[in-house]
């Protein structure tokens, strides 16, 4: 009799525990986000915006690294007189190839920040980063310790506050393991580099939640830069994109970054006033608009774009997807879609691309083949099965080329939608995946609406034309070069995208 009661009690405890795990998992998917996240920013007219890119390519039998983004980062930091807010996902020098000769990007940026603070102690400097850089709380890396010692505020993002993109695992972790923390003497090897400090088992368990502050943002009182590039040594040769903006959009960026600080139980105490010349420009735009015949129609959604102007707005997290889908839906025959992307897997985006091709929209994709990751060979998921699906279902209407990599990655996150008179551009940190677009990862993108005769549109179009047509160098290869028709990989991609059981 006593044995039966014990069995019933154990069964009750197990079912109760399972119930708690399920409830915690469901809550983790839908829990409220910090105010200021998933931001749908104001449109700012008459904006100054600059397009930058890094490219690694083959020319005359040599590998060439054309790099502009972090030179601009250092320049913007040098110009700052009041504050610097830097939010970067990967900011460390660990990698799995000790024999590789990568640029010392992490040390260069770290030293620049430290010297800036030493020379200009009145400049407030805040560095926000992802917990991947301290292996989820196992240790404090040398570069961040150096910043802290020089009165630079360092914020490791509290990833526990984010929604759970991997609920099958996170329900268990949040119920049973989260409360034990991750700090302590490490005893397991560091997966990110043999030279890295040893880490705890609990930090590995936290890593499996697959959460991230994936942003790549620099903000000063003068300018802001929104990018796909990380200050990570082993990522230095990746092909990336960035936009530099000025004006009142800086206010939106500070709100967005302040939300990340608040989520991490810290405060972004930056006192920012829009410069007088920016206020005059904004007032001029507002006074000018009613006099013009009408606000020109955006090529996609019918939103307003001032004629002959460049209009920008800040989008983060799920609002990136909302705007992107609206713009894709509004494209018609003769319009063009250009996408340069590291990861493409979101089902809603895939469906919109197929529908657009059916309507007569010209669709061209430049994708990374997902075959390289810091010296390790990858299986091509998600881009290879997705590309094959798009090719087959569109009956070849969707044109695809692979960026030709040489151990590095085509890490761009860029969408260019060209209409008859106006274009829309999306660029920043967000891959086109569920994790990046559905309010799971922290992401920052810039949306640009401009006339086709504007410099920004011409610059982005020239970028795509150059790498698509292999102008003056060898950038991309035909779709058939890396095409893969594996049904197993398509199933694996769909399973991972649906469940969240992957880092993509």
Residue, then its C-alpha position, 0 to 999 in steps of 0.5 A: x500500500x505504501x509503495x502504491x502511494x509513493x508511486x502516485x506521489x511521484x507520478x503527481x510530482x512529475x505531471x506537476x513539473x511537466x505542467x509547470x514546464x509547459x506553462x513556463x514555455x508558453x509564457x516565454x514565447x509571449x511574455x511582454x517586451x521592455x518598453x522601447x523595444x520592437x520600435x516603429x520609428x518616426x519617418x524623418x524627411x530630408x535626411x542625410x544617409x550614406x551607404x557603406x560596404x565591405x567586400x571580399x572578392x577575387x580579382x586577377x587571381x588574388x583575394x582582395x579585402x575592400x573594407x570601409x565600415x570600421x574605418x568609418x566607425x573610428x571616424x565617427x567616434x573621433x568626431x564625438x564630443x558628448x557621447x558614444x553609445x556602441x551596441x555590438x553583438x560579437x566583440x571579441x578576438x576568440x576563434x577556432x583557427x589559431x594559425x589564422x592571421x585576422x586583423x586585430x579588429x577587437x583590440x583596435x576598437x577597444x583601444x580607440x574607445x579607451x584613448x577617446x575616454x582618456x583624452x576626453x573624459x567628459x565624453x560619456x561612453x557606453x558599450x552594450x554587448x551580447x552575453x556571448x562575449x562573456x560566455x553567458x556570465x562565465x568570465x569578463x573578457x580582457x577588452x571589456x575589463x580594460x574599458x571598465x577600468x577606464x570609466x567606460x560603462x559596459x552593459x552585458x545584455x540580460x538575455x533572460x528578459x527576451x522572449x524564448x525562440x527555443x521554447x522546447x528547451x527554454x521551458x526546461x531551462x527556465x524551470x530547472x536551471x536558470x536559478x543556479x546562475x552561470x558564474x564560477x570556476x570554469x572547467x569545460x573547454x571554450x567552444x569559441x576558441x581554444x585560447x579562451x577561458x574555461x567555462x561552466x556547464x551552466x553557461x553551456x546550458x544557458x547558451x542553448x536558449x539561442x538568444x541574442x542581442x544581435x544589434x550592430x549600432x553606433x550612436x553619437x550626438x553627431x552621427x549614427x551607424x547601423x550595420x551588419x558588421x561585428x568588431x570580431x577578429x574572425x569576422x573582419x573579412x566578412x562582406x557587410x553593409x552599413x548606413x550612416x545617418x544624421x539628425x533626429x533619428x538619433x533620438x529614436x536610436x537612444x530610446x531603442x538602446x535605452x530599452x536594452x539598458x533598462x532591460x539589463x537593469x541599467x540606465x542609459x543616462x545620455x542627455x541629447x539635444x538635436x543640433x540647431x541645423x538639424x532642427x532647421x532642416x526638419x522644420x524646412x521639410x515640414x514647411x515645404x511639404x504642403x506647398x508641393x503638389x502632393x507627397x509622392x507615393x511610396x512604390x510599395x505601401x503607399x506611405x508618404x515620401x517627400x518628392x526628391x527627398x530621402x526619408x528614413x525611419x528606425x525599425x527594430x525587432x518585429x517591426x522590421x518584418x511588419x514593414x518589409x511584408x507590407x512593402x513586398x505586398x505592394x510591389x507590382x509588375x515591372x518593380x524589382x526586388x534585390x536581396x543580399x542576405x546571410x540567412x533567408x528562412x522566414x516562411x512569410x518572406x519566402x511566400x511574399x517573394x513567390x507571390x511577387x514573382x507571380x505578379x511580374x516583379x523581378x526578383x534577384x537574390x544574392x545569398x551566402x551558401x552557408x558553407x563556412x563558419x570561422x574555419x568550420x564547414x557548415x551544411x548549407x542550411x537554411x539558404x541552400x534548401x530555401x534557394x532550391x524551393x524558391x527556384x522550383x516553385x517560381x519555375x526559375x522566375x526568381x533569379x539567384x546567385x551565390x556570393x563566392x566566399x573563401x572561408x569568410x561569409x557574405x554577411x550582408x543584410x540588405x533589401x532593395x525594392x525599386x519602383x518606377x520612381x521611388x525605392x525602399x531600402x532595408x539594411x542593418x543587423x536583421x537576417x530574414x529568419x524567424x528568430x531575427x524578425x519575430x521579436x526574439x533577437x534584438x535587431x536594428x534596421x534602417x528603412x530608407x525611402x527615396x526617389x530613384x535619382x537620389x544618391x543613396x538609391x544609385x549607390x545601393x543599386x550600383x552595389x547590387x549590379x556590381x556583385x551580380x554582374x561581376x563587374x571588374x572582379x569575381x563576386x558571385x557564381x551561378x545558382x547551379x554552382x551550390x544548388x542542393x536538392x536534398x529533401x532531408x536538408x529541407x525537412x531539417x531546415x523547416x523543423x529548425x525554423x518551426x521549433x527554434x532548435x537552431x542558432x539560425 
